Amino acid sequence: MNDTVPVQPREITDWVYRAARVAGIDDGDAAMLARWATGQAIIDTAHVDAILDEPQTALVHARRAEQRQELRLTALSGYAEAMHAGIALPVVTLERLRAVASAFLVPEATLDEIDQLGT
């Protein structure tokens, strides 16, 4: 089953950022990796799985792209269409990305418990 769902580039950027943070990548590098990953998703959605499988390797590629000044998403062919119609991401990949990224968020109940400890 190869079902896809349209996903806005900003959502991919956000989820990849969170997944990178879960993988132990610092804030600045996670943001750079997220921009690069979104650009790669516009070109070929298979790159999202590769980024989830090997975030450190993907970070090396993102750094090289940044050195070549290739991280401007608006300059990519297909960017305007992706902003309008979304990126056709396989449902399995989307679910996996969301699952990994969700580990970055702290549940509200946990935050409430921390608040109660402080009072």
N, C-alpha and C positions, 0 to 999 in steps of 0.2 A: 504494500500500500504506500503510495507516494503522494499522499495528500499534502497540499501546501496551504498556507494562510498568509495574507498580506500583513506585513509588519512594518511600521514606520521606522525609518533610520534612527531616529532619536531613541526609540525603545531598544533597538539593538545596541546602540552606544551605551545606554544606561545598564542594561543587563550584562554586557561584556565587562563594563567597568566593575560592577559588583562581583562578577565571577573572578575577575583578575585579583581583586582585593581578597577574596576568599582564598585564592591560590598563594597569597602572601606577597603580592606585588604592591609596591608603594603607590601612593596617591597619584603622583605625577606620571609615573610609568603606566599605571592602570588607565589613566585618562588618554594617554597617547595610544596605548594598545586598543582602547575602545574605538577611537577615531579610525585607526588603521583597520580594525576588524569590520567596522561599518562599511568602509570603502571596499574592502575585500568581499563583503556580502553583496554589495551592489554588483560587483564583477561576477562573483560565483559563490552561491550560498554554501557550498561545500567547505569553504574556508572557516565557517563558524565552528563546525565540528573539530577541525584541526586545532583551532585556537583553544577549545575546551580540553582537548586531549593533551596538548603540549603548550601551555601558556608561556613558559619560559622561552621556548623556541620561537613562538609567535612574537614575543617581545623583541627578540633579536631582529626579526624582519621589520617590525614596526620602527625600531630605532634606525635601521638603515633607510627606511622610507622617509623618516623625519630628516635625516642628514641630507637626503636628496630633495627635500622640500616637497614631498609627494603626499602630504597628509591633508591637503585642502580638498575636502569632500565636494565642495561646490564646483571644482574644476573637473571632476570625474564625468566621463560620458555615462549617461544613465542616471545621474543624480537627480535631475529635475523630475524624471519619471518616477523614481523611487520615492521622492517627496510627495508626489501626487497620488500614486497608486500603491505605494508600499513595496517592500521586497518580498517576493514569494519564498518564504522560508518553510522548509518541510516541518510538518507538525511535530514529528519526533525530535527534530533539532530544537524547535522552539520550546518544547516541554523540558528538554534536557537543560537548555540555557536558563530557563526560569528556575528550575530546581537548583542548579548550582548557584545562581545569583541570589536566591532566597536565603541562603545561609549567611549572607552579608547583613541582612536585616535582623534587628533585635525585636522579638515579639513584644507587643505592648504590655502583656501580662508580666514579662520579665522587668520591663522598665518600671511598672507599678510596684513590683516587689522591691526594687532598688530604692524607690522613693520612700517606701514604708520603713525600710531599714534605717534611713537617714532621719526619721522623725522620732 
